[in-house]
Amino acid sequence: MKDSMSQWLAVGAATLVAAVAHAQSGEEAGASGADQARMPQAELELPPRKFKTAEEHYLYLYEQAGGGTKHTMETIPVWDGLWTSGNNTMPAIFLVDGTLATAWRPGAEIREGVLTPAYEEHFRQRRAEIEKYGEQRYDRLTNCEYPGVPRWLWEPYVKEFVNLPYQSWFMNDMMNETRRIYIGKEHVNIEAAHSATGDSIGFWDEEELVIWTKWVQPADYVRGMPLTSNQFEMVEIWSEVVRDDGTRELVTQVTFYDPIALYEPQSAVYTHQLRPDLEESGVRIRNWECTTSSNSYKDEDGNTQFYLPGDPEYKDPRGFTDFPELPGQSLNPIFDAE
């Protein structure tokens, strides 16, 4: 039985490594890059005029909405079910003819004059690495680092959305990232610090949710794309669209503000598709973390590598707590033979 279990763990670990390597190669979001590219692309709607700051943009929309729609539990838009990320136009901001297919892969031309000199130079170095090796050799996700807010919009696996009159909860399976949008509130930062998902406030304009996020830790837009600075902010407008075939889609018009990294604000449109097939198959968002079981490391050449079963450094995610002498301390109760 133990030999069978060892084989099962080895297969499981190999599968995990293959999945992470697959993600490293560019299949980032809920559907594969190829599948995403075939999804319908929502039309980008630019802001009504140019704004210098996210605050100016948000307050303008707030005034246009007359202070926002005061929803109740009976009128609040319901975005139930499981959703996966779909097509978006963000790569076209930074790459000439940028698409989902070119975001992580060689052969793309950098769009000049979008990033400030220091950030453009760093982006050129990142793209040069992709040209040389066929991919970005190391990514923050393999080190269990939070991806950051702009990347949240394109994160893999599934999301759930819960709208209440006083808050909206945007929950992501990846990294257990839950964004809380405080409706009709002002920004609050009693810690005087930035965070991985920042601080988000919002209001409803009929069926559309407008969000302003600030105090975000530096990260990147997605693997292969530029970095953001600690002055990054964004304004989003979320709405549900029902397609002609009856499928539901969430469309997000977003404008990025970053005075340190961007010459001027940039806009993109993102989508999420409802996935009833995932619910039918029993998919559920689980709580998880990888810091205690991560077997990834950066080698001397800067590549992502993985410890495998049998390596002295390998961490067994189905091991025991700090008290193995007590019964019931296995982290593998379903499959543990003992």
HELIX and SHEET records of a PDB file:
HELIX    1   1 LYS A    2  GLN A   24  1                                  23    
HELIX    2   2 GLY A   33  ARG A   38  1                                   6    
HELIX    3   3 ALA A   54  GLN A   64  1                                  11    
HELIX    4   4 PRO A   91  PHE A   94  1                                   4    
HELIX    5   5 PRO A  117  TYR A  133  1                                  17    
HELIX    6   6 ARG A  140  ASN A  143  5                                   4    
HELIX    7   7 VAL A  149  TRP A  152  1                                   4    
HELIX    8   8 MET A  174  ASN A  176  5                                   3    
HELIX    9   9 PRO A  276  GLU A  280  1                                   5    
SHEET    1   A 9 TRP A  83  ASN A  88  0                                        
SHEET    2   A 9 GLN A 266  LEU A 274 -1                                        
SHEET    3   A 9 ARG A 248  TYR A 257 -1                                        
SHEET    4   A 9 GLU A 233  VAL A 242 -1                                        
SHEET    5   A 9 GLU A 208  LYS A 214 -1                                        
SHEET    6   A 9 ASP A 199  ASP A 205 -1                                        
SHEET    7   A 9 THR A 178  ILE A 183  1                                        
SHEET    8   A 9 GLN A 167  ASN A 172 -1                                        
SHEET    9   A 9 LYS A 159  ASN A 163 -1                                        
SHEET    1   B 2 LEU A  95  VAL A  96  0                                        
SHEET    2   B 2 GLU A 109  ILE A 110 -1                                        
SHEET    1   C 2 SER A 296  LYS A 298  0                                        
SHEET    2   C 2 THR A 304  PHE A 306 -1                                        
END                                                                             
